[in-house]
Amino acid sequence: MKKIFLLLLLSCMYMMTVASPVVGKATLSGQVTDAIDGSPLIGVVVTVPELNIGATTDEKGYYLFDNLPQRKLTVQVTYIGHRVIVEEINLATTRVRNFSMEETNAMINEVVVTGITGKAL
């Protein structure tokens, strides 16, 4: 009796793992380009902050994420000298998302460097 029960239990557990659908596995990919001339941007950092994952664009401006949950996620796109893009994407309906980044004219305050000649410290 114990053998039959154990066999049935193992069979049920096996069937649950085999029959369970692959839920929550989505990919997100796309290209990041410059808003002015449409050229691909290399080395753009694309992150999903709530999952603590990120990717950088390749030489053609493409990025790719695998094995993402099929739900709404926030995607952040950052690149030096360009405006940061933060967007919520529903991976149940969207698999490809291209981004066009605008340049920003951020300036820092003036820095004054003063040198003094004399004895060494």
C-alpha positions in Angstrom: 0.0 0.0 0.0 2.8 2.4 0.8 4.5 1.7 -2.5 1.3 2.4 -4.4 0.8 5.7 -2.5 4.4 6.7 -3.0 4.2 5.9 -6.7 0.9 7.9 -7.1 2.5 10.8 -5.2 5.6 10.9 -7.4 3.5 10.6 -10.5 1.3 13.5 -9.5 4.3 15.6 -8.7 5.9 14.8 -12.1 2.7 15.6 -14.0 2.5 19.0 -12.2 6.0 20.0 -13.3 5.6 18.7 -16.9 2.1 20.0 -17.4 2.6 23.4 -15.8 2.9 26.1 -18.5 5.8 28.4 -18.7 4.2 31.4 -17.2 5.9 34.7 -16.7 8.7 34.3 -19.3 8.9 37.2 -21.6 11.6 38.9 -23.6 12.0 42.6 -24.2 14.2 44.0 -26.9 14.6 47.0 -29.0 16.9 49.7 -30.4 18.0 53.0 -28.9 18.7 55.8 -31.4 19.6 59.5 -31.4 16.5 61.7 -31.7 18.2 64.1 -34.1 19.7 61.9 -36.8 18.4 58.4 -35.9 21.8 56.9 -35.5 22.2 54.0 -33.1 23.6 54.8 -29.7 26.3 52.5 -28.4 26.6 51.7 -24.7 23.3 53.0 -23.5 22.3 51.5 -20.2 18.8 50.0 -20.1 17.7 48.8 -16.7 14.6 47.3 -15.0 15.1 48.8 -11.5 12.6 46.6 -9.6 14.3 43.4 -10.8 17.9 44.9 -10.4 18.9 43.9 -13.9 20.3 45.9 -16.8 21.8 45.7 -20.3 23.8 47.9 -22.5 23.2 48.5 -26.2 25.5 46.9 -28.8 27.2 48.6 -31.7 23.9 48.8 -33.6 22.0 50.2 -30.6 20.1 47.0 -29.7 19.4 45.6 -26.2 17.8 42.4 -25.0 16.3 41.1 -21.8 15.2 37.4 -21.4 13.1 35.6 -18.8 11.2 38.6 -17.6 7.8 38.3 -15.8 4.8 39.0 -18.0 3.6 42.1 -16.1 4.1 45.8 -16.0 7.7 46.8 -15.4 9.4 50.1 -15.3 12.3 50.5 -17.8 14.9 53.2 -17.4 17.2 54.3 -20.3 20.3 56.4 -19.5 23.1 57.7 -21.6 25.6 60.5 -20.9 24.6 63.8 -22.4 21.0 62.7 -23.1 17.7 62.9 -21.2 16.8 60.0 -19.0 13.8 58.0 -20.2 11.6 56.2 -17.6 8.7 54.3 -19.0 6.3 51.6 -17.7 5.9 48.7 -20.2 3.4 45.9 -20.0 5.2 42.8 -21.1 1.9 40.9 -21.5 1.3 43.0 -24.6 4.7 44.5 -25.6 7.8 42.6 -26.6 9.7 45.2 -28.6 10.3 48.8 -27.5 12.5 51.2 -29.3 13.7 54.4 -27.6 14.7 57.7 -29.2 17.0 59.8 -26.9 17.2 63.6 -26.9 20.4 65.4 -26.1 20.5 67.6 -23.1 22.5 70.8 -22.5 23.2 70.2 -18.8 25.9 72.4 -17.5 27.8 72.4 -14.2 28.7 75.5 -12.2 32.0 77.2 -12.7 35.0 75.6 -10.9 38.0 77.7 -9.8 41.3 76.0 -9.3 43.9 78.0 -7.3 47.6 77.0 -7.1 50.1 78.3 -4.5 53.8 78.1 -5.0 56.1 77.8 -2.1 57.3 75.2 0.4 56.3 71.6 0.0 54.0 70.3 2.6 
